[in-house]
Each structure stands twice: as C-alpha cells, then as structure tokens.
C-alpha cells in the first residue's frame, strides 16, 4: 500500500511506504515498567511508514512517520548506512547487526556517526529528535546548519523539555523523542539486510538520558550504552534549579513521567554506563544512583575529566567492544568486582579475557560540588586476578578503581562517594 504526504521543505513530494522485511516483533514490556509509562508499545512495535530522501549514497537518508503533535502528523529525518551502502558492493546473503544512534541536546542526525558504525560492520540509523534535518554539505554540529521540518516533532529547548509539563504527555518533547527512537528501532529491524535479533542503542548527553529511558521501555534491544546521560536529575544535575522552580505538583509529574530513574529498574538488556568525573550536566552522585538502579548485567566506564560532546561521546573504544560482545560474540570487556577496604589496603578481584596493562586508583579530597573537584591518580598492583592498592588519604571524599587492557579498554569499579562532614564550629 502507498501513502502520499504533503510536499516537504526540500521541494520533493515524499512517497511513503511501509518498510518491507521481517515481521514486526511485538514489544513485550518489562514487568518492572511503571504503569504511568505513556507510550503505546503495541503501535510503536510496528515499522513506521517511510520514504527515501537519498537511496543511492554511501550514507543514505530517509523520512519516517513520528507521533502526532498538536493534532498534526509528524515526520522524522534520519541517516542510514551499512557496510553494503559504504562499499556499493551487494551482500545479498549477509544480515548486519544494527545500532540506533541517539543524539544529545543541541545535536541532530549525524552522518559521520552512522558512517562510523557502518565501517565497524553494522547497519546504523541516526535520527533527528528535534523536528529538524541537517543541511547537506554543511557541518551538522553547528545549529545554524539545520532546517526546521514543516511537520517536525517538538524542538528540544527548555520549554519543550520542562515548560510544557502541564500539557498532555503526548504534547511534550520526552514523549516524542522516546517514541521516535523506538520507531527508528522498529524501522531498522524491518529491513531485509538487518539482523533484527541483534540491535543495540547508544546515545550521548540528552541522548544518553533518552537511552536510559528507552532501555527500560523497549525490551527488544540486545545492549544499551548511555553516555553522560542518566536519571535522578531531580537530586543533582545541570537542571536541578529548573526542576526546583516548578510547583511541587509539576515537579512530581515531571519526575514520574520523564526522569530515567523510573525506567532504569525495568532495563533487561546488558548496559554500559560511560561518563567523566567532572561532567557539568550529569554528576557522579546521580550517575551512580542510576547505575545502581539497574537490576541486571551492567558495567561502568568513568574517565577523569572526560570532555562533554558528541565526538568525545562516541569515541570511547569500550562502546563498540561492549556492543560487539553482545551482538557479534566479540571478546568481552574486562570485569572489575566490587572493591573492598581492609585497613589501609583496597583490593578488588578482576577477570579479563585480554591482557591487562594497568590498574589505577582515582580519588579526590575536594569538598566542592562533586563535578568540580580535582582528581588524583595512582598506580595499583594488578596481581594475577586481584588488584591491590594503598587506600587514599582519610579525608578523601570520593574514589574508584579502573583496569585497562591491551585494547586500551578501561572499566571502572563503582564510585565510592563519602558524605562531606560539616566544618567544626
């Protein structure tokens, strides 16, 4: 069956078709998904209507149908790439694992991100979640190099994220952003060249925030990697003051509907959390609360002073290694067990299929807000299967361990955060 849409901004009449391929898999909700979850998972399980904008380039582009907004239909722009599109060589007998790429605040669909994953052997879809499309041939990292779609979903400004809390959930940005990620998943898994049983999701900053929600809502994913973004934003985050300016009723409603803390307990797939010690938006206390909220398989990669941004957020080698492990039976990341403090010695058991090249203790004695503290690093003894290091000074306020293997992949222990004692009067 064919559908005809209204003329799009770039002067083409988009011909929408239902994506052909594998039968849609009904999305079975996690038993821990909160009853207040506003998404219709049965509808979102179905591949959306779509049309190709560019069906010939190495990185292709398309439009797919989003959720209605203000009573009107919406379209979502996305880039799509596979090893086949990059090389131009037909691979009819091969099905690719896939990854759904979720941009952050101020971002859009990034062509280079989809291309990066296609070079790794994946089918990749990177969609815009703010009602825009990039202007071809220009740097998509600059906000001025985007075009507003005439039938786009909500933008990603403060008003759409927080100021619309009194509106129906379906009229708010988090609802649309999560739904459009799930629709992108339903779309890519319907393509003939995609292995629908092996798909991961990763997102950066607000995209990491969305990944935390999506991982709890869409149980079809095989792995998830939120970068920077987390839950418990109402306890500590760059938006704490914004949430505190709401009425108590508005704040409670935003937390119940949109804070990832409500969805992380429903995560059923393996998840890797990636962040830096000094992230301005998602501080370590809220980050550790988010990590601890996940009941199943999880790992942590925290880096001292990791820069915040899209390229720094998709650069860590641990992201692809983690996804490779669960989607392509790749070599897993090292594992670092819970550290134990006995006297003035910290120990932690480790297990790694690859050679470890270093172990380290990272600590801070600062008393400033946790994302403004200075960190120190000291070497630890790896031993045969047990990391050992002298404990940091008694006035340490936070610390954690890391191990790094020969692939330069680093895994962290949970961060130990001590309450700061008030100064004596």
QUIJOLIN-V418735 format. One record per residue. OMEGA is omega in degrees with one decimal (none if undefined). NEAR is the number of other ideal C-beta (glycine too) atoms within 8 Angstrom. D_FIRST is the distance of its C-alpha to the first C-alpha in Angstrom with 2 decimals. Layout:
BEGIN
omega: {OMEGA/OMEGA}
near: {NEAR/NEAR}
d_first: {D_FIRST/D_FIRST}
END
This chain:
BEGIN
omega: {-177.8/175.0/179.1/179.0/175.6/179.6/-180.0/-171.4/-176.1/169.0/178.7/170.6/-174.8/176.5/-174.1/176.1/172.7/-178.8/179.5/179.1/-176.9/177.6/-179.1/176.4/179.4/-178.0/179.7/-176.3/171.2/177.2/179.3/179.2/-177.4/-179.1/-179.5/178.7/-170.7/-172.2/175.6/-171.8/177.4/178.6/-176.9/177.1/-175.8/176.3/179.5/170.8/-177.7/173.3/177.4/168.7/175.5/-177.7/-173.6/-174.5/177.1/169.7/-172.8/179.4/-174.7/172.1/172.1/-175.6/175.9/179.1/175.8/-179.7/-175.6/177.3/-177.4/176.6/178.7/174.0/-179.6/177.7/178.1/167.7/-179.9/179.4/174.4/172.9/-179.9/179.8/-178.3/-176.0/-175.1/-179.7/-179.9/176.6/-169.5/-176.7/-175.5/172.9/-174.8/164.7/-172.8/177.9/176.5/-169.9/-170.4/-176.8/-178.7/179.1/-176.3/-178.9/179.9/171.9/-178.7/178.6/-174.7/178.9/176.5/179.4/179.4/-178.8/175.9/177.0/178.3/178.2/-176.9/159.7/-175.0/174.5/179.6/-173.7/173.2/-177.2/-179.0/176.6/-178.7/165.4/177.6/173.2/-175.1/177.0/179.1/-177.2/-175.9/179.0/177.1/-174.6/-178.0/-177.8/177.9/179.3/176.7/177.6/179.8/178.3/-179.0/176.6/-179.8/172.7/-174.7/178.1/-178.4/-176.9/-179.5/-178.5/-174.3/-172.7/-178.4/-171.8/179.6/179.0/174.1/179.6/-177.6/178.5/-176.3/-175.1/-177.7/178.3/-177.8/-177.2/178.3/-179.7/-178.0/172.7/179.7/176.7/177.3/176.5/179.4/179.9/-173.5/-180.0/178.3/-178.7/-176.2/-175.5/-174.9/173.0/-174.0/178.8/-176.1/-178.7/179.0/175.7/173.6/-178.9/-172.8/177.4/174.1/173.2/173.0/172.8/179.9/179.1/177.4/178.4/-176.9/-179.6/176.3/-175.8/-174.4/-175.6/-179.3/179.1/179.1/179.3/180.0/178.2/171.3/178.6/-176.3/-170.9/-178.5/176.5/-177.2/180.0/179.8/176.8/175.0/177.4/176.6/-175.3/-178.5/179.6/179.9/178.8/-179.1/175.7/176.1/169.8/177.9/-179.7/179.2/-179.0/179.2/-180.0/179.2/179.7/-177.0/-177.3/-162.3/179.0/-178.8/178.2/179.5/-173.8/-179.6/176.3/-179.9/-178.1/-178.8/-179.2/175.0/-175.9/177.0/177.7/-178.6/-179.7/175.3/-178.5/-171.0/-178.0/-174.1/-172.3/-172.5/-173.5/-171.0/-179.8/175.5/-179.5/179.7/174.7/179.5/178.2/-177.8/-178.3/-179.5/-174.9/-171.0/-176.1/-176.5/173.5/-172.0/174.9/178.7/-177.6/176.3/175.7/173.8/177.3/-179.7/178.9/-178.9/178.1/175.6/-177.8/177.3/-176.7/-172.7/-177.4/-177.4/-177.9/-178.6/179.0/178.2/-179.6/176.2/-177.7/-174.2/-179.1/-175.3/179.8/178.1/-179.9/-175.8/172.3/172.7/176.7/179.2/-176.3/-179.9/178.4/176.6/178.7/177.2/-175.9/179.0/-179.8/173.5/174.9/175.0/176.8/177.1/177.4/-177.2/174.6/179.6/-179.3/174.7/-179.2/175.9/170.6/-175.8/169.8/177.8/-178.2/176.4/174.4/-177.6/177.3/175.2/170.1/-166.9/179.9/176.8/-176.8/175.6/-176.5/174.1/-178.2/175.9/-179.0/176.8/177.2/-177.3/-175.2/179.1/179.4/-176.9/175.2/179.7/179.4/175.4/-178.8/178.1/-177.7/-176.8/-179.7/175.8/-178.3/175.7/178.6/174.4/179.7/171.6/168.8/-177.9/-179.3/-175.4/175.0/-174.7/176.3/-176.6/175.7/-175.0/164.9/169.3/179.4/175.8/-177.6/-179.1/174.3/-179.8/-179.9/177.8/179.8/179.4/180.0/none}
near: {4/6/8/6/11/5/6/13/8/7/5/7/7/10/9/12/11/7/10/6/10/9/3/10/9/6/12/4/10/10/5/8/11/9/4/7/9/7/10/5/11/8/6/13/10/8/11/11/9/14/12/8/11/7/4/4/7/8/13/14/12/11/12/15/11/14/11/8/12/5/4/7/7/15/14/16/14/14/15/14/14/13/11/12/13/12/6/6/5/4/8/4/3/7/5/13/13/16/14/15/16/16/16/15/6/5/12/11/14/15/11/6/14/17/13/10/12/16/8/8/8/13/15/18/15/12/15/14/14/10/10/13/13/15/9/4/3/8/5/12/7/7/5/4/10/12/9/8/13/7/8/12/14/12/9/12/6/7/7/11/11/11/7/12/10/4/7/5/8/10/10/16/12/11/14/16/12/13/12/14/17/15/15/14/14/14/14/14/16/13/10/6/10/17/9/11/5/10/18/16/17/17/20/17/17/13/18/19/16/16/17/17/13/16/16/15/16/13/10/8/14/10/15/15/16/17/17/16/17/18/15/13/15/10/9/9/12/6/9/11/6/9/13/7/5/11/5/6/6/10/12/8/9/14/12/10/13/8/12/15/11/13/16/14/10/13/15/6/13/12/15/15/14/15/15/12/15/11/14/6/9/15/11/14/10/15/15/11/13/16/12/7/10/11/6/9/6/10/12/11/13/15/10/10/8/13/6/11/7/13/6/9/15/13/6/10/9/13/13/8/14/14/13/11/13/10/13/8/3/8/7/8/12/14/10/13/9/6/13/7/7/5/5/4/10/14/10/13/9/15/7/10/5/10/6/13/6/8/14/12/13/13/13/13/10/8/6/6/6/12/10/7/14/5/11/9/7/10/8/12/8/9/7/3/6/9/17/9/13/7/8/10/6/3/5/11/12/13/11/14/17/13/16/11/13/7/7/7/12/10/13/12/12/11/12/8/10/7/4/6/4/4/4/3/2}
d_first: {0.00/3.82/6.92/10.38/13.44/17.03/19.18/20.51/24.22/24.43/23.41/19.91/16.77/14.40/10.85/9.15/6.88/7.45/10.56/11.06/14.52/16.80/16.14/16.74/20.43/21.42/23.88/27.24/29.53/32.99/35.65/37.37/34.53/36.10/35.06/34.81/31.84/29.36/26.03/23.45/23.16/20.72/18.10/19.21/18.89/15.10/13.66/12.86/10.20/11.98/12.88/15.89/18.96/21.00/19.65/23.00/25.84/27.72/26.49/22.95/21.48/18.21/17.02/15.39/15.11/18.44/20.09/20.84/24.29/26.56/23.91/21.55/18.46/19.49/18.47/20.31/21.52/22.25/23.89/22.93/25.29/26.26/29.27/27.08/26.01/29.66/31.21/28.67/29.45/26.80/27.36/24.94/26.99/27.39/25.65/26.84/27.93/26.54/27.89/26.57/28.92/29.87/32.00/34.91/36.31/36.53/34.03/30.53/28.18/30.68/29.82/33.05/32.34/29.10/31.06/33.94/31.96/30.24/33.81/34.67/32.10/29.28/25.70/26.00/24.01/26.07/24.54/26.23/27.04/28.74/26.19/27.21/26.46/29.33/30.61/30.30/33.69/35.51/36.80/34.22/37.10/38.42/36.86/37.29/34.95/31.78/29.67/28.56/24.85/24.42/22.11/23.68/24.79/28.55/31.08/33.38/36.70/39.35/38.23/34.66/36.06/39.08/39.64/36.63/37.81/38.45/34.85/32.22/31.16/27.60/29.24/31.12/30.56/31.13/28.39/25.80/27.21/27.12/23.62/22.36/24.27/22.76/19.19/20.21/21.50/18.36/16.45/19.15/19.65/16.09/16.89/18.13/21.42/22.29/24.50/23.03/26.42/28.34/27.31/29.82/29.97/32.72/33.50/36.41/38.49/36.18/33.59/36.08/36.34/32.57/32.71/35.36/33.14/29.96/32.06/33.10/29.70/27.35/29.11/26.67/28.51/31.28/33.53/34.03/36.36/37.12/39.40/41.87/39.74/40.86/41.45/44.53/44.27/46.33/49.24/49.43/47.12/46.91/45.42/48.17/49.79/46.50/45.83/49.45/49.22/46.78/48.21/48.69/45.86/43.43/44.49/44.09/40.59/39.55/41.03/39.40/35.88/35.91/38.81/37.86/40.94/38.98/36.31/38.40/39.94/36.49/35.92/35.57/35.00/37.79/38.29/40.45/41.90/43.01/45.28/48.54/51.81/51.92/48.38/48.73/45.69/45.45/49.06/50.15/51.16/47.70/46.27/48.45/47.61/43.93/44.71/46.82/44.15/41.94/43.05/41.86/42.02/42.73/44.60/46.02/46.68/48.87/50.44/53.42/52.41/48.85/47.57/44.65/41.71/38.46/40.01/42.81/40.30/38.20/41.32/42.96/42.89/42.74/39.09/37.82/40.48/39.49/35.78/36.74/38.87/36.23/33.21/35.06/38.33/40.23/43.82/44.01/45.71/49.31/50.02/52.72/54.00/55.38/58.59/61.90/64.88/68.30/71.24/70.60/68.21/64.42/62.84/59.27/58.14/55.54/53.54/51.94/50.68/51.59/54.93/55.69/57.49/58.45/58.62/59.31/60.25/58.99/60.77/61.58/64.59/63.20/63.15/60.83/57.23/55.74/53.53/56.58/58.93/60.36/59.77/62.11/61.32/63.73/63.41/63.28/64.51/61.68/63.84/62.44/59.92/61.33/61.22/64.47/65.48/68.15/66.89/66.55/69.18/69.74/68.49/65.05/62.28/59.26/58.81/56.51/56.59/54.45/54.35/53.04/52.36/52.74/49.12/50.16/47.97/49.59/49.19/50.98/52.68/51.96/53.78/56.94/57.52/60.91/61.67/63.91/67.27/68.54/71.55/74.89/76.52}
END
